[in-house]
Amino acid sequence: MGSKKYKWHKVADAATDLQWTPGDIAEVEVEGKKLCIARANDEWFGLAHVCPHAGAPMLDAYVSGGVRSFARYTT
């Protein structure tokens, strides 16, 4: 079984360059694809732009206490 290769993309020079929601999620675009970045307890996580379960925009979610499955809808 081969090892998975990852390609890293710089999306900002600093956290202050991103527009964070009150829920600590920012939207970025990489190679024409919208993605979300969430931050919790000094860690950053990359996520899909849309929730794969509910189809809701992840920008409407919020990060709660560092829980890794942190999409909790505010509405």
DOKOL-994584 format. One record per atom (N, C-alpha, C): residue in one letter; chain; atom name; x, y, z. Coordinates in Angstrom, 2 decimals. Layout:
<pts>
residuo: a cadena: A atomo: CA x: X y: Y z: Z
...
</pts>
This chain:
<pts>
residuo: m cadena: A atomo: N x: 0.84 y: -1.17 z: 0.00
residuo: m cadena: A atomo: CA x: 0.00 y: 0.00 z: 0.00
residuo: m cadena: A atomo: C x: 0.89 y: 1.24 z: 0.00
residuo: g cadena: A atomo: N x: 0.67 y: 2.16 z: -0.93
residuo: g cadena: A atomo: CA x: 1.48 y: 3.36 z: -1.03
residuo: g cadena: A atomo: C x: 1.13 y: 4.40 z: 0.02
residuo: s cadena: A atomo: N x: 2.08 y: 5.26 z: 0.28
residuo: s cadena: A atomo: CA x: 1.81 y: 6.31 z: 1.25
residuo: s cadena: A atomo: C x: 1.10 y: 7.48 z: 0.57
residuo: k cadena: A atomo: N x: 0.23 y: 8.12 z: 1.32
residuo: k cadena: A atomo: CA x: -0.54 y: 9.24 z: 0.81
residuo: k cadena: A atomo: C x: 0.34 y: 10.49 z: 0.77
residuo: k cadena: A atomo: N x: 0.25 y: 11.24 z: -0.30
residuo: k cadena: A atomo: CA x: 1.03 y: 12.47 z: -0.44
residuo: k cadena: A atomo: C x: 0.09 y: 13.68 z: -0.24
residuo: y cadena: A atomo: N x: 0.59 y: 14.64 z: 0.49
residuo: y cadena: A atomo: CA x: -0.18 y: 15.84 z: 0.76
residuo: y cadena: A atomo: C x: 0.50 y: 17.03 z: 0.12
residuo: k cadena: A atomo: N x: -0.29 y: 17.98 z: -0.32
residuo: k cadena: A atomo: CA x: 0.23 y: 19.21 z: -0.88
residuo: k cadena: A atomo: C x: -0.25 y: 20.36 z: 0.00
residuo: w cadena: A atomo: N x: 0.68 y: 21.07 z: 0.59
residuo: w cadena: A atomo: CA x: 0.34 y: 22.17 z: 1.48
residuo: w cadena: A atomo: C x: 0.18 y: 23.46 z: 0.68
residuo: h cadena: A atomo: N x: -0.76 y: 24.30 z: 1.12
residuo: h cadena: A atomo: CA x: -1.03 y: 25.58 z: 0.46
residuo: h cadena: A atomo: C x: -1.03 y: 26.69 z: 1.51
residuo: k cadena: A atomo: N x: -0.30 y: 27.73 z: 1.25
residuo: k cadena: A atomo: CA x: -0.30 y: 28.88 z: 2.15
residuo: k cadena: A atomo: C x: -1.54 y: 29.71 z: 1.85
residuo: v cadena: A atomo: N x: -2.36 y: 29.94 z: 2.86
residuo: v cadena: A atomo: CA x: -3.60 y: 30.69 z: 2.65
residuo: v cadena: A atomo: C x: -3.55 y: 32.09 z: 3.26
residuo: a cadena: A atomo: N x: -2.56 y: 32.35 z: 4.11
residuo: a cadena: A atomo: CA x: -2.41 y: 33.68 z: 4.72
residuo: a cadena: A atomo: C x: -1.03 y: 33.78 z: 5.35
residuo: d cadena: A atomo: N x: -0.57 y: 34.99 z: 5.52
residuo: d cadena: A atomo: CA x: 0.70 y: 35.21 z: 6.21
residuo: d cadena: A atomo: C x: 0.52 y: 35.16 z: 7.73
residuo: a cadena: A atomo: N x: -0.67 y: 35.53 z: 8.19
residuo: a cadena: A atomo: CA x: -0.95 y: 35.53 z: 9.64
residuo: a cadena: A atomo: C x: -2.44 y: 35.30 z: 9.85
residuo: a cadena: A atomo: N x: -2.80 y: 34.85 z: 11.04
residuo: a cadena: A atomo: CA x: -4.21 y: 34.62 z: 11.37
residuo: a cadena: A atomo: C x: -5.05 y: 35.88 z: 11.21
residuo: t cadena: A atomo: N x: -4.42 y: 37.03 z: 11.44
residuo: t cadena: A atomo: CA x: -5.15 y: 38.29 z: 11.34
residuo: t cadena: A atomo: C x: -5.49 y: 38.65 z: 9.89
residuo: d cadena: A atomo: N x: -4.88 y: 37.96 z: 8.93
residuo: d cadena: A atomo: CA x: -5.20 y: 38.18 z: 7.52
residuo: d cadena: A atomo: C x: -6.53 y: 37.53 z: 7.11
residuo: l cadena: A atomo: N x: -7.02 y: 36.62 z: 7.93
residuo: l cadena: A atomo: CA x: -8.26 y: 35.91 z: 7.62
residuo: l cadena: A atomo: C x: -9.45 y: 36.58 z: 8.29
residuo: q cadena: A atomo: N x: -10.62 y: 36.42 z: 7.71
residuo: q cadena: A atomo: CA x: -11.84 y: 36.97 z: 8.29
residuo: q cadena: A atomo: C x: -12.53 y: 35.86 z: 9.07
residuo: w cadena: A atomo: N x: -12.39 y: 35.88 z: 10.38
residuo: w cadena: A atomo: CA x: -12.92 y: 34.84 z: 11.25
residuo: w cadena: A atomo: C x: -14.35 y: 35.15 z: 11.65
residuo: t cadena: A atomo: N x: -15.19 y: 34.13 z: 11.66
residuo: t cadena: A atomo: CA x: -16.56 y: 34.29 z: 12.15
residuo: t cadena: A atomo: C x: -16.52 y: 34.29 z: 13.67
residuo: p cadena: A atomo: N x: -17.60 y: 34.69 z: 14.33
residuo: p cadena: A atomo: CA x: -17.64 y: 34.59 z: 15.80
residuo: p cadena: A atomo: C x: -17.44 y: 33.15 z: 16.28
residuo: g cadena: A atomo: N x: -17.68 y: 32.17 z: 15.40
residuo: g cadena: A atomo: CA x: -17.48 y: 30.77 z: 15.75
residuo: g cadena: A atomo: C x: -16.08 y: 30.26 z: 15.47
residuo: d cadena: A atomo: N x: -15.13 y: 31.16 z: 15.16
residuo: d cadena: A atomo: CA x: -13.73 y: 30.81 z: 14.89
residuo: d cadena: A atomo: C x: -13.53 y: 29.96 z: 13.65
residuo: i cadena: A atomo: N x: -14.25 y: 30.31 z: 12.58
residuo: i cadena: A atomo: CA x: -14.10 y: 29.63 z: 11.30
residuo: i cadena: A atomo: C x: -13.87 y: 30.69 z: 10.23
residuo: a cadena: A atomo: N x: -12.95 y: 30.44 z: 9.33
residuo: a cadena: A atomo: CA x: -12.65 y: 31.35 z: 8.23
residuo: a cadena: A atomo: C x: -12.78 y: 30.59 z: 6.91
residuo: e cadena: A atomo: N x: -13.19 y: 31.30 z: 5.87
residuo: e cadena: A atomo: CA x: -13.30 y: 30.71 z: 4.54
residuo: e cadena: A atomo: C x: -12.08 y: 31.11 z: 3.73
residuo: v cadena: A atomo: N x: -11.52 y: 30.17 z: 3.00
residuo: v cadena: A atomo: CA x: -10.39 y: 30.43 z: 2.11
residuo: v cadena: A atomo: C x: -10.67 y: 29.76 z: 0.77
residuo: e cadena: A atomo: N x: -9.92 y: 30.16 z: -0.24
residuo: e cadena: A atomo: CA x: -10.04 y: 29.53 z: -1.54
residuo: e cadena: A atomo: C x: -8.66 y: 29.03 z: -1.96
residuo: v cadena: A atomo: N x: -8.60 y: 27.77 z: -2.34
residuo: v cadena: A atomo: CA x: -7.35 y: 27.14 z: -2.78
residuo: v cadena: A atomo: C x: -7.59 y: 26.50 z: -4.13
residuo: e cadena: A atomo: N x: -6.85 y: 26.96 z: -5.12
residuo: e cadena: A atomo: CA x: -6.97 y: 26.43 z: -6.48
residuo: e cadena: A atomo: C x: -8.42 y: 26.38 z: -6.95
residuo: g cadena: A atomo: N x: -9.17 y: 27.45 z: -6.66
residuo: g cadena: A atomo: CA x: -10.56 y: 27.57 z: -7.11
residuo: g cadena: A atomo: C x: -11.57 y: 26.83 z: -6.25
residuo: k cadena: A atomo: N x: -11.14 y: 26.20 z: -5.17
residuo: k cadena: A atomo: CA x: -12.05 y: 25.46 z: -4.31
residuo: k cadena: A atomo: C x: -12.18 y: 26.15 z: -2.95
residuo: k cadena: A atomo: N x: -13.43 y: 26.38 z: -2.52
residuo: k cadena: A atomo: CA x: -13.66 y: 26.98 z: -1.21
residuo: k cadena: A atomo: C x: -13.50 y: 25.94 z: -0.12
residuo: l cadena: A atomo: N x: -12.77 y: 26.34 z: 0.92
residuo: l cadena: A atomo: CA x: -12.55 y: 25.50 z: 2.10
residuo: l cadena: A atomo: C x: -12.75 y: 26.35 z: 3.34
residuo: c cadena: A atomo: N x: -12.88 y: 25.71 z: 4.48
residuo: c cadena: A atomo: CA x: -12.95 y: 26.43 z: 5.74
residuo: c cadena: A atomo: C x: -11.79 y: 26.01 z: 6.62
residuo: i cadena: A atomo: N x: -11.36 y: 26.94 z: 7.44
residuo: i cadena: A atomo: CA x: -10.33 y: 26.69 z: 8.45
residuo: i cadena: A atomo: C x: -10.97 y: 27.03 z: 9.79
residuo: a cadena: A atomo: N x: -10.82 y: 26.13 z: 10.74
residuo: a cadena: A atomo: CA x: -11.33 y: 26.37 z: 12.09
residuo: a cadena: A atomo: C x: -10.16 y: 26.33 z: 13.06
residuo: r cadena: A atomo: N x: -10.30 y: 27.06 z: 14.15
residuo: r cadena: A atomo: CA x: -9.24 y: 27.04 z: 15.16
residuo: r cadena: A atomo: C x: -9.86 y: 26.78 z: 16.53
residuo: a cadena: A atomo: N x: -9.14 y: 25.95 z: 17.30
residuo: a cadena: A atomo: CA x: -9.58 y: 25.59 z: 18.65
residuo: a cadena: A atomo: C x: -8.35 y: 25.25 z: 19.47
residuo: n cadena: A atomo: N x: -8.23 y: 25.86 z: 20.62
residuo: n cadena: A atomo: CA x: -7.12 y: 25.58 z: 21.54
residuo: n cadena: A atomo: C x: -5.76 y: 25.62 z: 20.85
residuo: d cadena: A atomo: N x: -5.50 y: 26.68 z: 20.11
residuo: d cadena: A atomo: CA x: -4.23 y: 26.88 z: 19.42
residuo: d cadena: A atomo: C x: -3.94 y: 25.85 z: 18.34
residuo: e cadena: A atomo: N x: -4.95 y: 25.13 z: 17.88
residuo: e cadena: A atomo: CA x: -4.81 y: 24.20 z: 16.77
residuo: e cadena: A atomo: C x: -5.71 y: 24.67 z: 15.63
residuo: w cadena: A atomo: N x: -5.29 y: 24.38 z: 14.41
residuo: w cadena: A atomo: CA x: -6.07 y: 24.74 z: 13.23
residuo: w cadena: A atomo: C x: -6.49 y: 23.47 z: 12.51
residuo: f cadena: A atomo: N x: -7.68 y: 23.50 z: 11.92
residuo: f cadena: A atomo: CA x: -8.23 y: 22.35 z: 11.23
residuo: f cadena: A atomo: C x: -8.80 y: 22.78 z: 9.88
residuo: g cadena: A atomo: N x: -8.60 y: 21.99 z: 8.86
residuo: g cadena: A atomo: CA x: -9.18 y: 22.26 z: 7.56
residuo: g cadena: A atomo: C x: -10.45 y: 21.45 z: 7.38
residuo: l cadena: A atomo: N x: -11.48 y: 22.07 z: 6.83
residuo: l cadena: A atomo: CA x: -12.75 y: 21.38 z: 6.63
residuo: l cadena: A atomo: C x: -13.36 y: 21.72 z: 5.28
residuo: a cadena: A atomo: N x: -14.32 y: 20.93 z: 4.92
residuo: a cadena: A atomo: CA x: -15.07 y: 21.21 z: 3.71
residuo: a cadena: A atomo: C x: -15.84 y: 22.51 z: 3.88
residuo: h cadena: A atomo: N x: -16.17 y: 23.16 z: 2.80
residuo: h cadena: A atomo: CA x: -16.93 y: 24.40 z: 2.83
residuo: h cadena: A atomo: C x: -18.37 y: 24.15 z: 3.24
residuo: v cadena: A atomo: N x: -18.88 y: 22.97 z: 2.90
residuo: v cadena: A atomo: CA x: -20.27 y: 22.61 z: 3.20
residuo: v cadena: A atomo: C x: -20.27 y: 21.33 z: 4.02
residuo: c cadena: A atomo: N x: -21.12 y: 21.26 z: 5.03
residuo: c cadena: A atomo: CA x: -21.22 y: 20.07 z: 5.87
residuo: c cadena: A atomo: C x: -21.65 y: 18.87 z: 5.02
residuo: p cadena: A atomo: N x: -20.89 y: 17.77 z: 5.06
residuo: p cadena: A atomo: CA x: -21.25 y: 16.61 z: 4.25
residuo: p cadena: A atomo: C x: -22.52 y: 15.91 z: 4.73
residuo: h cadena: A atomo: N x: -22.94 y: 16.17 z: 5.97
residuo: h cadena: A atomo: CA x: -24.13 y: 15.51 z: 6.52
residuo: h cadena: A atomo: C x: -25.40 y: 16.31 z: 6.28
residuo: a cadena: A atomo: N x: -25.35 y: 17.60 z: 6.55
residuo: a cadena: A atomo: CA x: -26.56 y: 18.42 z: 6.48
residuo: a cadena: A atomo: C x: -26.60 y: 19.35 z: 5.28
residuo: g cadena: A atomo: N x: -25.47 y: 19.52 z: 4.59
residuo: g cadena: A atomo: CA x: -25.43 y: 20.42 z: 3.45
residuo: g cadena: A atomo: C x: -25.41 y: 21.89 z: 3.83
residuo: a cadena: A atomo: N x: -25.24 y: 22.18 z: 5.11
residuo: a cadena: A atomo: CA x: -25.22 y: 23.56 z: 5.60
residuo: a cadena: A atomo: C x: -23.81 y: 24.14 z: 5.44
residuo: p cadena: A atomo: N x: -23.70 y: 25.46 z: 5.25
residuo: p cadena: A atomo: CA x: -22.37 y: 26.08 z: 5.16
residuo: p cadena: A atomo: C x: -21.64 y: 25.95 z: 6.49
residuo: m cadena: A atomo: N x: -20.39 y: 25.54 z: 6.43
residuo: m cadena: A atomo: CA x: -19.61 y: 25.39 z: 7.66
residuo: m cadena: A atomo: C x: -19.32 y: 26.73 z: 8.33
residuo: l cadena: A atomo: N x: -19.44 y: 27.82 z: 7.60
residuo: l cadena: A atomo: CA x: -19.26 y: 29.14 z: 8.23
residuo: l cadena: A atomo: C x: -20.33 y: 29.41 z: 9.27
residuo: d cadena: A atomo: N x: -21.46 y: 28.70 z: 9.19
residuo: d cadena: A atomo: CA x: -22.53 y: 28.86 z: 10.18
residuo: d cadena: A atomo: C x: -22.32 y: 28.00 z: 11.41
residuo: a cadena: A atomo: N x: -21.25 y: 27.19 z: 11.41
residuo: a cadena: A atomo: CA x: -20.94 y: 26.33 z: 12.55
residuo: a cadena: A atomo: C x: -20.08 y: 27.09 z: 13.54
residuo: y cadena: A atomo: N x: -19.76 y: 26.46 z: 14.66
residuo: y cadena: A atomo: CA x: -18.82 y: 27.07 z: 15.60
residuo: y cadena: A atomo: C x: -17.98 y: 25.98 z: 16.23
residuo: v cadena: A atomo: N x: -16.85 y: 26.38 z: 16.76
residuo: v cadena: A atomo: CA x: -15.92 y: 25.47 z: 17.41
residuo: v cadena: A atomo: C x: -16.25 y: 25.47 z: 18.89
residuo: s cadena: A atomo: N x: -16.36 y: 24.28 z: 19.47
residuo: s cadena: A atomo: CA x: -16.76 y: 24.18 z: 20.88
residuo: s cadena: A atomo: C x: -15.74 y: 23.39 z: 21.68
residuo: g cadena: A atomo: N x: -14.97 y: 24.05 z: 22.50
residuo: g cadena: A atomo: CA x: -14.08 y: 23.41 z: 23.46
residuo: g cadena: A atomo: C x: -13.06 y: 22.44 z: 22.90
residuo: g cadena: A atomo: N x: -12.66 y: 22.60 z: 21.66
residuo: g cadena: A atomo: CA x: -11.64 y: 21.75 z: 21.10
residuo: g cadena: A atomo: C x: -12.13 y: 20.38 z: 20.68
residuo: v cadena: A atomo: N x: -13.44 y: 20.17 z: 20.66
residuo: v cadena: A atomo: CA x: -13.98 y: 18.90 z: 20.20
residuo: v cadena: A atomo: C x: -13.63 y: 18.73 z: 18.74
residuo: r cadena: A atomo: N x: -13.04 y: 17.61 z: 18.36
residuo: r cadena: A atomo: CA x: -12.56 y: 17.43 z: 16.99
residuo: r cadena: A atomo: C x: -13.69 y: 17.36 z: 15.97
residuo: s cadena: A atomo: N x: -14.81 y: 16.78 z: 16.34
residuo: s cadena: A atomo: CA x: -15.95 y: 16.82 z: 15.44
residuo: s cadena: A atomo: C x: -16.79 y: 18.02 z: 15.86
residuo: f cadena: A atomo: N x: -16.29 y: 19.21 z: 15.53
residuo: f cadena: A atomo: CA x: -16.77 y: 20.44 z: 16.16
residuo: f cadena: A atomo: C x: -17.85 y: 21.18 z: 15.40
residuo: a cadena: A atomo: N x: -18.45 y: 20.61 z: 14.40
residuo: a cadena: A atomo: CA x: -19.50 y: 21.33 z: 13.70
residuo: a cadena: A atomo: C x: -20.78 y: 21.24 z: 14.51
residuo: r cadena: A atomo: N x: -21.15 y: 22.34 z: 15.10
residuo: r cadena: A atomo: CA x: -22.40 y: 22.45 z: 15.84
residuo: r cadena: A atomo: C x: -23.13 y: 23.65 z: 15.25
residuo: y cadena: A atomo: N x: -24.33 y: 23.45 z: 14.82
residuo: y cadena: A atomo: CA x: -25.02 y: 24.50 z: 14.11
residuo: y cadena: A atomo: C x: -25.66 y: 25.48 z: 15.07
residuo: t cadena: A atomo: N x: -25.55 y: 26.74 z: 14.74
residuo: t cadena: A atomo: CA x: -26.07 y: 27.80 z: 15.60
residuo: t cadena: A atomo: C x: -27.53 y: 28.08 z: 15.32
residuo: t cadena: A atomo: N x: -28.07 y: 27.53 z: 14.24
residuo: t cadena: A atomo: CA x: -29.48 y: 27.78 z: 13.94
residuo: t cadena: A atomo: C x: -30.27 y: 26.50 z: 14.04
</pts>
